[in-house]
Amino acid sequence: MQTVLIVIHLMIVLALVGVVLIQRSEGGGLGVGGGSGFMSARGTANALTRTTAILATLFFITSLGLGLLARYEAKPTDILDRIPAGTAAPTGNVLDQLPGAAPATTTAPAENGATAPAPAAPKADPNAVPTGN
């Protein structure tokens, strides 16, 4: 419904801009030229004024309609409401939570105060480019 009203609103806006630009202003506007042509008759000027008033009224009505739809149609949601109740906060790195990610390896300190051994370094690839480290 809102999309249909937006499309109608945009068509009214384009028509309103076009009708306003066609009208002759006191300085000439886009109707610059002699007395002949599209704007020569007094009845045409009255028709354009009436068309402008009708389009302006339609613009006002569709603007109010869009405002009311935006206010009452969509219910605002909170991102925290999407979390199911009772789920604990995940631990580790954000990248560890991605599907297919390897679990994080952590080293816990030894009980007697000594430091735990560091994890084994990955084997060097014999085809890798040397970096100078």
N, C-alpha and C positions, 0 to 999 in steps of 0.2 A: 504494500500500500504506500509506504513511504517513498519507494523508488518511483512509482507512477506519479506521485505528487511532485517529486523533484523534477521529473522530466517535463511535466506540464508547466511547472514554475519557470524552468529555463526557457521554454518556448515563449511564455508570456514576456519574460525579460527581454529576449531578443526582439520580439515584435514591438515592445514598448520603446526600446532603444532606436529601432528603425523608424517608428512613427515620429518620435521626437526629433530625430535628425532630418526627416523630410520636411518638417514644418519650417516656415519662413520666420526668422526672427527679425527684430527691428533693424539689426545690422546686416541682414542678408543670410547669414548662416550657410548651410549647404544649398539653400535655394537661391544662391547668388545668380543673378542673370536678369534678363529683361522681364517685362510683364507677361510675356507669353509662356506657355508651357504648363506643367502640371499644377502649379499653384496659382494660376491666373484667376480662377473663379472664386468668388466669395463663398460659395457653397462648399467647395472643396476644403477650404480652411476650416469651416464649421464641422465638416465630417471628420477631419483630422483631430480637431479639438475634442470632439465627442469620442472618437476612437481612443485617444490618449486617456481620457477620463475613465473609460470602460476598462482599458488595460491596466491602469493604475489601481482601480478597484479590485480587479482579479489578482493583481500582484499582492495587494494587501491581504486578501482573503487566503491565498495560497501560503503566504508567509505565516499568517496566524495558524493555518492548518498544520504546517510543518513544525511550528513551535509546539503545538499541542501534541502532535504525534511523538515528537522527541521527548516530551515531558512524561507522557502516560503510557507509551507503547513499550519501551525497553526498560527492563528492571536493571538497575545497576548491581553489579556483582562484585564481591570482594575476592581477591585471589586467595586469601586465607580460608575462605569458605570452601574452596575446592579440595583442600587437604582432608582426607578421611580422618575421622576421630580415632585416636588410639595408635597412630603410627608414630614411631620414634624418629627423631631427626637422624638422617644418615651421617655416618662418620667417614672420615677420609676426604680425599680430594674430590672435587666436582667431576673431574675426568674419570675417576674410578667408578662413578655411578652410571656411566654410559653403557649401553648394551654392548657386550663383547669385550669390555675392558678387562684387563688382567687385574686381579686383586692387589691392593697395595701391600708392600712388604715393609713392615716396621720392625725395628730391633728394640727389644726391651732391655733395660739395664740388668746386669747380673745381680743376684741376690746378695752376694758378699761385697758389693761396692765396686767390683772390677767392671770395666766396660765390656760390653758384648762385642764379639768380633764383627767387623764390618761385612756387609754382604759381598759376595764374590763379584768381581768386576766382569763385565761381559767379555767374551773372547773376541779378540781383534779379528777383523775380517782381512784375510790376506790380499784381497782384491781392492781394499779401500785405499783412498788417496791419503798419503801422509800429511798431517796437519802441523807437525813440528812440536807436538806436546810430548 
